Amino acid sequence: MPANHNFRSEQLLTLIGQQLVYQQQLCEIIELLDGCELVLQVLESKSSIQANQYGEGHRAVPVTLTLSVFDGEGELHPELVIAGLEPLLTLK
């Protein structure tokens, strides 16, 4: 569904480095993907084991999650609104 907002990519990039609580975990936004999705890194001491090309786990890496910028109605995702990040997107 198309977004109801006309955010430019420069505005979305201002979210990188911001922190929010998502799925009851403190996260930091570390990347913006092309499909209007944010990559979140969990800041708590959890980690996951990253597998090599053979499927063998050898190193611990931070847990990452993806969060769509917009919900199914084309509105800014509620988690971003709750975190107070909406004003960052409306600044010109």
N, C-alpha and C positions, 0 to 999 in steps of 0.2 A: 504494500500500500504506500502511495506517495506521502511524503511528509507534509504536514500542514504548515511547517515553518520554513523559512528561507534562510537557513544558516549557511554562511560561507565556510569553506574548509578552514580558513584562517581563524574563524571564531571557534570551530570545533577543536582546533589545535591548542587553544588556550586552556582546554581541560587537562592537557597532559601535565602531570605533576600534582594534580589536585587529589585530595583524599576523600573517600566516602565509605560508608558502611554498606556492604552489599552481602546479602545472605548471612547476616549476623557476623560478618568478618570485616575488619578494617583493611581497606585496600587503597592502592594508589593507581591512578590512571597512567599507564606507561606507553601506550601506543594507540593510534587511530587507524583502523583498517578501512580499506576502500568501500566496503559495504555499509558504511556508517555504523561500525561496531567499535567499541572501545575495548582495549585489552587492559585488564586489571591485574595487579600483582598483590597477592595477599601479604600484608605486612606483619602478620603474626608469625610465630616461630614454626609454622608448619612448612614442610617441604615434601616434594614427591621425588621418586626415583626416576631419572631419565634413562630410557633404554637406548642402547646403541643400535646399529643397523641390523644386528642379529637378535634383537629383542632381549638382550641381557642388560639388567640394570646395574650401573656402576657409579652414578654420581647423584647427589641430592641437588635439586633445583627448586627455586621458589614456586609456589602454586600460582598459576595464572588462570583467569576466568575471562570470558567475553561477555559484554553487555551491549545490547543494541542501543543506539542513541535515541531511537524512536520506538514507541509501542505499536501495537497492531492497528491503532486508529490514526497513526501518523503524528501523534503528539509526543513531546519530549518524554522520555522514559520516566516513570514516577520516582525511581530510585535517584535519578539526577536532580529532580525537583526537591525531593525530601532532603538531599544532601546540601541544598542551597546553591547549586551550581548554575541554575538557570540565569541569574543576573550576569554571569560571566559571558553568556552567549548573546545577551541583548545589548551589551556595550558595543559602541561603534568605533 
